[in-house]
Structure formats: C-alpha cells, structure tokens
Amino acid sequence: MKTLFTLAIPAALLVQPCMAAVQPSRAEATLPVIHQTLVAPPAMPPRITRNYPARVVVDLTIEEMEREIAPGSTYTFWTFGGTVPGKMIRVREGDTVELHVLNLAGNKLPHNIDLHAVTGPGGGAPQTLLAPGHQASFTFKALDPGLFVYHCATTPVGMHVANGMYGMILVEPKAGLSPVDREYYVMQGDFYTNTGYRAGGLQSFDMQKAVDEKPTYVLFNGADRALTGKNALTAKAGDKVRMFFGVGGPNLTSSFHIIGAIFDRVYFEGGSRYQQHVQTTMVPAGGSAIVEFTPKVPGNLTLVDHSLTRAFNKGAIGLLAVNGPDRPDIYGKGVITPIGNATAHPVALPAGEEAPGNAEPPLPRDTAKTGSRGKQVFDKNCVACHQATGLGIAGVFPPLANSDFLQKNPQEAARILIGGRAGEIMVNGVKYNGVMPPQDLSDSEIAEVLNYVNVTFNAGKPVLDAAQVKALRSHK
C-alpha cells in the first residue's frame, strides 16, 4: 500500500525492539498482577468482582489489514488488536495499568495510542509513538471511573481514526457495577471512501471527503451489517441488558437510539450520573454512554443513529434479536385494513409475524411455518408504502399491483431495490417524483419478493432468480 504522506519520527520517541518491561515501584510491586485477556467486540471482558487494586497487564497489537467494509467491498483498516473498534480494556478504579503496545513489522505506518482514561500529557501518545517493528510499554493509574475512548493520535489524527483506530477502556468504580444478564460493546464510526456506498471492490480513503465531513459509511463496529443477520446481538425477554456505546468519529456525533426500547438508565457521556427513561441519547465523537434497558417482548430491536439517513443509507444499523413469549398486554398484534375500499377484506398479520416496516434488515425465516418467503419480504419491507393491496398511495407511492412499469421492467425493479432511485418515474400514466432508498435485501430475497409481486398482483409468472439479481448487483 502506498502511503499518502511521510511522517518523520523523532529518534528519541522510537522505542527499540526488545525494550525491557516497565519496572514497578516498591509499592506497586506488592499489587497482584493480572494479565487481561482481550476479546473481540461486541463481546465484553468479564465483570470485575474483586474489591482490591491490581496491576493489570494489557497487550495491544496494532495491525493494518484489508477486510470487508460491506459485502463485496473491502477497505484497508488500521486497527488495535485486529478489530474495529479495538478490543475493550476493562479495569477497576485505582488499578495500575501496564500497557504494552506493539506495531507489527509488516505494517506500513507509525502509530501510537491516546487513552482518555489517562491523566497525563497526550494520554500516553508521546510514549507510544512507534514505527513498524517496534514496541513500547508504560503504566498509568486508573484514577477516575467511567467509559473512555482510546484512539491513535499520530498525524494526521483524523485519518488514523477514520481508518478504524479507536476503541474503549472501561474503568469500573470501586464499588463495582451491578450484575446484568448481558453486556455488549458497540462503537460507531464514520468512513470516507473514494467510491460510493457498497460500490464493490477495494475502496480507499478519501481525505477531501473526511475534511468536508461527508462520510460514505457510518457504521457500527466497523462494517456494514456487523450487527445484523447471524451477527445480531441476542437477548431473552426480561433480560437486563447493558450496552457500552461509544463514538470513534472522527467527525460525527451519534443520536443513538434503539427502535422498540426505552433506556431505563443512560450514564451520559460515560460518567457516573444517569438519566432515566430515555429514548435517544446524544454521544459526541470521542465520547461514550452506558445504556441499560430490559426488552420485554420478543422480536427485533433495531439499533440506529437517529440521524436516519446514516442508518438507512450509510449502514449505521444493527439488531438485537429478543426471544420469549408474546406479551399482548404490552404489545398487541396489529391489523391492517384498506381505507375506502368496500370490497377489500381486512388483512391481519399471521400469528408470530411482526408489524411491517422498513426499519429492520431482514432475517432468515422458517418458511415452512409462515408461508411464502416472498410474501414475508413484501410484508416486512414494502407494505408501509405500497400497502398490503399493492395499490400504493395516490400521488406519493406508485402501485405495484397492475403496474405497467413492473410488468415491462422487472430487472429495473430489481436494480431499484439494490441501489435505490430518486426522481421522476411513470407508472400507469401517472408521474411520481420521490425517493426509493436501497433495500437491505439478499439476492434471493429480491428475486422472491419481485416474483411474489408479479404473480400475486400482476397475474404474471416468476421473472427473476437469485443468480440474475446477483449479476445485476455486480453491474450496478
């Protein structure tokens, strides 16, 4: 990889390979030593149960790697520990942290680390500025409890952060945290590539977009769909869930919200005070919040940045799949009926089916139990605008039923589902002028929903298969 700049590193700041370990003072030498095992997000290290200080040794490796930023699209990430965000460090208030940082020899650039939990110049950055093939270690006292961001602070800092170099350190209070059923670690970040969202192939960093604060992607945990499908978070109804949420940036704040949940408590800005009964919490770049909530009914809860085009057009979306018995006393089943159509029959959702909406990416369903998969996709993704009858809404959303556009252009319909469309479109002699966002659907889901629409609402035959949709997606 070619670098965009050259950074001269003062020789005094280069820590040599084989550097001796930090020698503890006499008082520090009496502390028990704990080597922390780091785990990949969204997992958290175990809750701390001890009631005494320790010397916690943390090994953090800097890795530059190419991997998927979106299905079919790759990006060269710079990481702490091989993940975005970097792995969570978990210590107790009053602990001494012995941090070892290693910049792999195969990396191309110098890096360092600035931890917001550190009291001292640069948060440790001057002591850890490392060329590839070097390592450093230093200690700091975890003086204040809270949830703190760490990030690379090497020039240009915004570029290093935009390439994924951020994570968090949790300093638990001396009194500890109350037990919960599940803990998750989620961070939002903005990414700036020289091509479009889900454009395919290797995408490279675009500095001008970063300067203009116009991200291509806004993502949870460093990848489009990192928290959906098989990667969705899970819980049982009635579980108490604690989520450690942070924003790496480098530029955007987050209006963090979970569709279908109200936060019981929000420890705002990652501090010690909390607000109760919160719908959406604002988290700054380089900041954090701890949210606690209890899902009470089964279904998918959707994590979003409520600056919503970031969620539905740039990737800032995730799922918490909740299992458990129905609670109609809390959340009843909906019934949809057409307005002003005396011949139409009420359309009730099948038992176990969720209310239709565009908010949640699809999950695989048991079609043997719930019927046509194309109908499931339609109910979940299309009904809100195009109505259960497929007749649309006059002047706003075009009809899918008896549609000359769909009958003549099934492949164009697939392209619209893949990439979205804005501007004028003519259907049955009527001009519509709106925006159809791209849909987060698989190739087979697109084929099945279009076949369902063509057969059910247009008296036609199946028109596409997944392979044809895949070919269209590759040429968008």
C-alpha positions as CSV (number, residue, x, y, z in Angstrom):
1,M,0.0,0.0,0.0
2,K,1.3,3.5,-0.9
3,T,1.2,6.0,1.9
4,L,-0.3,9.4,1.4
5,F,2.3,11.1,3.5
6,T,5.6,10.7,5.1
7,L,5.9,11.2,8.9
8,A,9.3,11.8,10.5
9,I,9.5,10.3,13.9
10,P,11.9,11.8,16.4
11,A,14.6,9.2,17.3
12,A,14.1,9.8,21.0
13,L,10.5,8.7,20.7
14,L,11.3,5.5,18.9
15,V,11.1,2.7,21.4
16,Q,13.5,-0.1,20.4
17,P,12.6,-3.7,19.9
18,C,13.4,-5.9,22.9
19,M,12.7,-3.0,25.3
20,A,12.8,-4.0,28.9
21,A,9.4,-4.3,30.7
22,V,8.3,-1.5,33.0
23,Q,9.8,-1.9,36.4
24,P,7.2,-1.3,39.2
25,S,7.9,0.8,42.3
26,R,8.2,-0.9,45.7
27,A,4.5,-0.2,46.5
28,E,3.4,-1.3,43.0
29,A,5.3,-4.5,43.3
30,T,3.0,-5.6,46.1
31,L,0.0,-5.5,43.9
32,P,-1.3,-8.7,42.4
33,V,-0.6,-9.0,38.7
34,I,-3.5,-9.8,36.3
35,H,-2.9,-10.4,32.6
36,Q,-6.1,-9.2,30.8
37,T,-7.5,-11.4,28.1
38,L,-8.9,-9.2,25.4
39,V,-12.0,-10.3,23.4
40,A,-13.4,-9.1,20.1
41,P,-16.4,-6.8,20.1
42,P,-19.4,-6.9,20.6
43,A,-18.2,-9.2,23.5
44,M,-17.0,-7.7,26.8
45,P,-14.4,-8.9,29.2
46,P,-16.0,-10.4,32.4
47,R,-17.3,-8.1,35.1
48,I,-14.8,-7.4,37.8
49,T,-15.7,-8.9,41.1
50,R,-12.5,-8.2,43.2
51,N,-12.6,-5.4,45.8
52,Y,-8.9,-4.6,45.8
53,P,-6.5,-2.8,43.3
54,A,-4.2,-4.8,41.0
55,R,-1.6,-4.3,38.4
56,V,-3.3,-5.1,35.1
57,V,-1.1,-6.0,32.2
58,V,-2.6,-5.3,28.8
59,D,-1.0,-6.3,25.4
60,L,-2.3,-4.4,22.5
61,T,-1.1,-5.1,18.9
62,I,-1.5,-2.7,16.1
63,E,-2.5,-4.4,12.8
64,E,-3.1,-2.9,9.4
65,M,-5.4,-5.2,7.3
66,E,-7.7,-5.4,4.3
67,R,-11.1,-6.8,5.0
68,E,-14.8,-6.2,4.1
69,I,-16.4,-2.9,4.9
70,A,-19.5,-4.0,3.2
71,P,-20.5,-7.2,1.4
72,G,-18.4,-7.2,-1.8
73,S,-16.4,-4.1,-0.8
74,T,-13.1,-4.1,1.0
75,Y,-11.1,-1.5,2.8
76,T,-7.6,-1.2,4.4
77,F,-8.3,-0.8,8.1
78,W,-5.8,0.2,10.7
79,T,-6.7,-1.5,14.0
80,F,-6.0,-2.0,17.6
81,G,-6.0,-5.8,18.1
82,G,-7.3,-6.6,14.6
83,T,-10.9,-5.4,15.2
84,V,-12.9,-2.2,14.8
85,P,-13.4,-0.9,17.4
86,G,-10.3,-2.0,19.2
87,K,-10.8,-4.5,21.9
88,M,-12.3,-3.3,25.2
89,I,-9.9,-2.9,28.1
90,R,-11.6,-3.4,31.5
91,V,-10.0,-2.4,34.8
92,R,-11.1,-1.2,38.2
93,E,-10.8,2.3,39.7
94,G,-7.4,2.5,41.4
95,D,-5.7,-0.2,39.3
96,T,-2.3,0.4,37.8
97,V,-2.4,-0.4,34.1
98,E,0.7,-1.7,32.4
99,L,0.1,-1.2,28.7
100,H,2.2,-2.9,26.1
101,V,1.8,-1.7,22.5
102,L,3.3,-3.4,19.5
103,N,3.3,-2.0,16.0
104,L,3.7,-5.1,13.7
105,A,6.8,-5.2,11.5
106,G,4.6,-5.8,8.4
107,N,2.7,-2.5,9.0
108,K,3.4,0.5,6.8
109,L,2.9,3.4,9.2
110,P,3.8,4.7,12.6
111,H,1.0,4.7,15.2
112,N,0.5,5.4,18.9
113,I,-2.3,5.5,21.4
114,D,-4.1,8.2,23.4
115,L,-6.3,6.9,26.1
116,H,-8.8,9.3,27.5
117,A,-8.6,7.4,30.8
118,V,-5.0,8.5,31.3
119,T,-4.2,11.6,33.4
120,G,-1.0,13.0,31.8
121,P,0.2,14.7,28.6
122,G,-1.1,13.2,25.4
123,G,-2.9,10.4,27.2
124,G,0.2,8.2,26.6
125,A,0.6,9.1,23.0
126,P,4.1,10.6,23.2
127,Q,5.3,7.4,25.0
128,T,3.9,5.1,22.4
129,L,4.8,6.7,19.0
130,L,6.1,3.6,17.2
131,A,7.5,2.9,13.8
132,P,6.6,-0.6,12.4
133,G,8.5,-3.3,14.1
134,H,8.7,-1.5,17.4
135,Q,7.0,-1.9,20.8
136,A,6.5,0.3,23.9
137,S,5.1,0.0,27.3
138,F,4.1,2.4,30.0
139,T,2.0,2.5,33.1
140,F,-0.9,4.7,34.3
141,K,-3.2,4.8,37.3
142,A,-6.9,4.5,36.5
143,L,-7.9,7.4,38.8
144,D,-11.4,8.0,37.6
145,P,-14.3,5.6,36.9
146,G,-16.1,5.8,33.6
147,L,-16.2,4.6,30.0
148,F,-13.4,6.2,28.0
149,V,-12.4,6.2,24.3
150,Y,-8.9,5.5,23.2
151,H,-7.5,6.2,19.7
152,C,-4.4,6.7,17.6
153,A,-3.1,10.2,17.8
154,T,-0.5,10.1,15.1
155,T,-0.6,12.8,12.4
156,P,-2.9,13.2,10.6
157,V,-5.0,12.1,13.5
158,G,-8.4,12.2,11.7
159,M,-7.1,9.8,9.0
160,H,-5.9,7.3,11.6
161,V,-9.2,7.4,13.4
162,A,-11.2,7.3,10.2
163,N,-9.3,4.1,9.3
164,G,-10.6,2.4,12.4
165,M,-8.0,3.2,15.1
166,Y,-10.3,3.6,18.2
167,G,-11.7,1.6,21.0
168,M,-12.7,2.0,24.6
169,I,-11.5,1.3,28.2
170,L,-13.9,0.8,31.0
171,V,-12.8,1.8,34.5
172,E,-15.3,0.2,36.9
173,P,-16.0,2.1,40.1
174,K,-14.5,0.7,43.3
175,A,-18.0,-0.3,44.3
176,G,-18.4,-2.3,41.1
177,L,-21.2,-2.4,38.6
178,S,-24.5,-4.1,39.3
179,P,-24.9,-7.5,37.7
180,V,-26.8,-7.7,34.5
181,D,-27.8,-10.6,32.2
182,R,-26.0,-9.4,29.1
183,E,-23.3,-6.8,28.2
184,Y,-22.4,-5.6,24.7
185,Y,-19.8,-3.3,23.3
186,V,-20.8,-1.2,20.3
187,M,-19.0,1.8,18.7
188,Q,-20.0,4.0,15.8
189,G,-17.5,5.4,13.3
190,D,-17.6,7.4,10.0
191,F,-15.6,6.2,7.0
192,Y,-14.7,8.1,3.9
193,T,-14.0,6.2,0.7
194,N,-13.3,7.3,-2.9
195,T,-16.3,5.5,-4.2
196,G,-19.9,5.1,-3.2
197,Y,-21.7,3.2,-0.5
198,R,-21.4,-0.6,-1.3
199,A,-19.7,0.2,-4.6
200,G,-17.8,-3.0,-4.6
201,G,-14.1,-3.9,-4.8
202,L,-11.3,-2.3,-2.8
203,Q,-12.3,1.2,-1.6
204,S,-9.6,3.6,-0.5
205,F,-9.6,6.5,1.9
206,D,-10.7,9.9,0.6
207,M,-9.1,12.8,2.5
208,Q,-11.2,15.5,1.0
209,K,-14.4,13.7,2.0
210,A,-13.0,13.5,5.5
211,V,-12.2,17.2,5.6
212,D,-15.7,18.0,4.3
213,E,-17.2,15.6,6.8
214,K,-19.1,13.7,4.1
215,P,-18.8,10.1,5.0
216,T,-19.5,7.3,2.6
217,Y,-20.3,4.9,5.5
218,V,-21.5,5.4,9.1
219,L,-21.1,2.0,10.8
220,F,-21.5,0.1,14.0
221,N,-18.4,-2.0,14.8
222,G,-16.6,-1.3,11.6
223,A,-18.6,-3.0,9.0
224,D,-21.9,-2.8,7.2
225,R,-24.1,-5.5,8.7
226,A,-21.7,-6.1,11.5
227,L,-24.6,-6.5,13.9
228,T,-27.3,-7.9,11.7
229,G,-28.2,-11.4,10.4
230,K,-26.1,-14.1,12.1
231,N,-24.1,-11.3,13.8
232,A,-27.2,-9.8,15.5
233,L,-27.0,-9.3,19.2
234,T,-29.3,-11.6,21.2
235,A,-31.3,-11.4,24.5
236,K,-34.3,-13.0,26.1
237,A,-37.4,-11.0,27.1
238,G,-36.9,-9.8,30.6
239,D,-33.1,-9.8,30.4
240,K,-31.4,-6.7,31.8
241,V,-29.0,-5.5,29.0
242,R,-26.2,-3.1,29.5
243,M,-24.6,-1.7,26.3
244,F,-21.3,0.2,26.3
245,F,-21.7,2.6,23.4
246,G,-19.0,4.9,22.0
247,V,-18.3,7.1,19.0
248,G,-14.9,6.9,17.4
249,G,-15.7,9.5,14.8
250,P,-13.5,11.1,13.6
251,N,-16.2,13.7,12.9
252,L,-19.8,12.7,13.5
253,T,-21.8,12.6,16.7
254,S,-24.4,9.9,17.2
255,S,-28.1,10.2,18.1
256,F,-28.1,6.7,19.5
257,H,-31.5,5.1,19.6
258,I,-32.9,1.5,19.8
259,I,-36.2,1.2,18.0
260,G,-38.6,-0.6,20.3
261,A,-36.8,0.1,23.5
262,I,-36.7,2.8,26.1
263,F,-33.5,3.1,28.1
264,D,-34.1,2.5,31.8
265,R,-30.8,4.4,32.5
266,V,-28.3,6.3,30.5
267,Y,-25.0,7.1,32.1
268,F,-24.5,10.0,29.8
269,E,-21.0,10.8,28.4
270,G,-19.7,7.7,30.0
271,G,-19.7,9.2,33.5
272,S,-21.2,8.3,36.9
273,R,-24.5,10.1,36.7
274,Y,-27.5,8.8,34.9
275,Q,-30.8,9.9,33.4
276,Q,-33.9,7.6,33.4
277,H,-36.5,6.7,30.8
278,V,-34.5,8.0,27.8
279,Q,-35.5,7.5,24.1
280,T,-32.4,8.8,22.3
281,T,-29.0,9.8,23.7
282,M,-26.5,12.1,22.0
283,V,-22.9,10.8,22.1
284,P,-20.1,13.0,20.9
285,A,-17.2,12.0,18.7
286,G,-14.5,10.7,21.1
287,G,-17.2,10.1,23.8
288,S,-19.4,7.4,25.1
289,A,-22.6,6.4,27.1
290,I,-23.6,3.4,29.0
291,V,-27.2,2.4,28.4
292,E,-29.3,-0.1,30.3
293,F,-32.7,-1.5,29.3
294,T,-34.9,-4.5,29.6
295,P,-36.6,-5.8,26.4
296,K,-40.0,-7.1,27.4
297,V,-41.4,-8.7,24.3
298,P,-40.0,-10.9,21.5
299,G,-38.9,-9.5,18.2
300,N,-36.1,-7.5,16.7
301,L,-35.0,-4.3,18.3
302,T,-33.1,-2.1,15.9
303,L,-30.0,0.0,16.8
304,V,-29.7,3.2,14.8
305,D,-28.1,6.6,14.7
306,H,-31.4,8.5,14.6
307,S,-29.9,10.9,12.1
308,L,-31.7,8.4,9.9
309,T,-30.0,8.6,6.5
310,R,-26.9,7.4,8.3
311,A,-28.9,4.4,9.4
312,F,-30.7,3.6,6.2
313,N,-28.3,4.9,3.6
314,K,-24.8,4.6,5.2
315,G,-25.0,1.5,7.3
316,A,-25.5,2.6,11.0
317,I,-28.0,-0.1,11.8
318,G,-27.9,-3.2,14.0
319,L,-30.2,-5.7,15.5
320,L,-30.9,-7.1,19.0
321,A,-33.0,-10.3,18.5
322,V,-35.2,-10.9,21.5
323,N,-36.7,-14.3,22.2
324,G,-39.5,-15.0,24.6
325,P,-43.3,-15.5,24.9
326,D,-45.7,-13.0,23.4
327,R,-47.0,-10.3,25.8
328,P,-50.2,-8.9,24.2
329,D,-50.7,-6.9,27.4
330,I,-47.6,-4.9,26.4
331,Y,-47.5,-5.2,22.6
332,G,-50.6,-6.3,20.8
333,K,-50.8,-7.7,17.3
334,G,-51.7,-5.2,14.5
335,V,-54.5,-5.4,12.0
336,I,-54.2,-3.6,8.6
337,T,-57.3,-2.7,6.6
338,P,-57.6,-0.6,3.4
339,I,-59.3,2.7,3.6
340,G,-62.3,3.5,1.3
341,N,-62.4,0.1,-0.5
342,A,-65.6,-1.7,0.4
343,T,-64.6,-4.8,-1.5
344,A,-61.3,-5.3,0.3
345,H,-61.1,-7.6,3.2
346,P,-59.2,-6.8,6.4
347,V,-55.6,-8.1,6.3
348,A,-54.4,-9.4,9.6
349,L,-50.8,-10.3,10.1
350,P,-50.1,-14.0,10.6
351,A,-49.6,-15.2,14.2
352,G,-46.0,-14.6,15.2
353,E,-45.4,-12.1,12.4
354,E,-44.0,-8.7,13.2
355,A,-45.5,-5.4,12.1
356,P,-44.3,-4.4,8.7
357,G,-41.8,-1.6,8.5
358,N,-38.6,-0.6,6.7
359,A,-36.6,-0.2,9.9
360,E,-35.2,-3.7,10.3
361,P,-32.9,-5.6,8.0
362,P,-34.4,-9.0,7.2
363,L,-33.5,-12.2,9.0
364,P,-34.0,-15.7,7.6
365,R,-37.4,-17.1,8.4
366,D,-38.9,-20.5,8.7
367,T,-40.9,-20.5,5.5
368,A,-42.4,-23.9,6.3
369,K,-44.3,-22.2,9.2
370,T,-45.0,-18.8,7.8
371,G,-45.7,-19.4,4.1
372,S,-44.2,-17.7,1.0
373,R,-40.9,-16.1,1.7
374,G,-41.6,-13.5,-1.0
375,K,-44.7,-12.5,0.9
376,Q,-42.8,-12.3,4.1
377,V,-40.3,-9.9,2.5
378,F,-43.1,-7.9,1.0
379,D,-45.0,-7.6,4.3
380,K,-41.8,-6.6,6.1
381,N,-40.4,-4.1,3.6
382,C,-43.0,-3.0,1.1
383,V,-46.4,-2.7,2.9
384,A,-45.8,0.5,4.7
385,C,-45.5,2.5,1.5
386,H,-47.1,0.3,-1.2
387,Q,-49.9,-1.0,1.1
388,A,-50.9,-4.6,1.6
389,T,-53.1,-4.4,-1.5
390,G,-50.1,-3.3,-3.6
391,L,-52.2,-0.3,-4.8
392,G,-49.7,2.3,-3.3
393,I,-50.8,5.7,-2.2
394,A,-52.1,8.1,-4.9
395,G,-49.6,10.7,-5.9
396,V,-47.0,9.5,-3.4
397,F,-46.1,5.9,-3.7
398,P,-46.7,4.2,-7.0
399,P,-48.8,1.0,-7.3
400,L,-47.1,-2.4,-7.5
401,A,-50.4,-4.1,-8.4
402,N,-51.4,-4.0,-12.1
403,S,-48.3,-2.0,-12.7
404,D,-47.2,-1.5,-16.3
405,F,-43.8,-0.5,-15.0
406,L,-43.2,-3.7,-13.2
407,Q,-44.6,-5.9,-15.9
408,K,-42.3,-4.3,-18.5
409,N,-39.2,-3.7,-16.4
410,P,-38.7,-6.5,-13.8
411,Q,-35.0,-6.1,-14.0
412,E,-35.2,-2.3,-13.5
413,A,-37.3,-3.0,-10.4
414,A,-34.5,-5.3,-9.1
415,R,-32.0,-2.5,-9.7
416,I,-34.1,-0.1,-7.7
417,L,-34.3,-2.5,-4.8
418,I,-30.5,-2.9,-5.0
419,G,-29.4,0.7,-5.4
420,G,-32.4,2.9,-4.8
421,R,-33.8,5.6,-7.1
422,A,-34.7,9.3,-6.9
423,G,-36.6,11.4,-9.4
424,E,-39.5,11.0,-11.8
425,I,-41.0,7.7,-12.7
426,M,-44.1,7.0,-14.8
427,V,-46.5,4.2,-13.7
428,N,-49.8,3.6,-15.4
429,G,-49.6,7.0,-17.0
430,V,-49.2,8.8,-13.7
431,K,-45.9,10.6,-12.8
432,Y,-44.4,10.1,-9.4
433,N,-41.4,12.0,-8.1
434,G,-40.0,10.6,-4.9
435,V,-37.1,8.7,-3.3
436,M,-36.9,5.0,-3.0
437,P,-33.9,4.1,-0.8
438,P,-31.9,0.9,-1.5
439,Q,-33.2,-2.1,0.4
440,D,-31.0,-4.3,2.6
441,L,-32.1,-7.5,1.0
442,S,-30.2,-10.5,-0.2
443,D,-30.2,-11.6,-3.9
444,S,-32.7,-14.4,-3.2
445,E,-35.0,-12.1,-1.2
446,I,-35.1,-9.6,-4.1
447,A,-35.9,-12.3,-6.5
448,E,-38.6,-13.8,-4.3
449,V,-40.4,-10.6,-3.5
450,L,-40.5,-9.5,-7.1
451,N,-41.8,-12.9,-8.1
452,Y,-44.4,-12.7,-5.4
453,V,-45.5,-9.2,-6.6
454,N,-45.6,-10.3,-10.2
455,V,-47.6,-13.4,-9.6
456,T,-49.9,-12.1,-6.9
457,F,-50.6,-8.6,-8.0
458,N,-49.9,-8.7,-11.8
459,A,-51.2,-12.1,-12.8
460,G,-47.8,-12.9,-14.1
461,K,-45.1,-15.6,-13.7
462,P,-41.8,-15.6,-11.8
463,V,-39.5,-13.2,-13.5
464,L,-36.1,-13.4,-11.8
465,D,-33.9,-15.8,-9.8
466,A,-31.1,-15.0,-7.3
467,A,-28.4,-15.6,-9.9
468,Q,-29.9,-12.9,-12.2
469,V,-30.2,-10.5,-9.3
470,K,-26.6,-11.2,-8.3
471,A,-25.5,-10.4,-11.9
472,L,-27.5,-7.1,-11.8
473,R,-25.9,-6.2,-8.5
474,S,-22.4,-6.8,-9.9
475,H,-23.1,-4.3,-12.7
476,K,-24.8,-1.6,-10.8
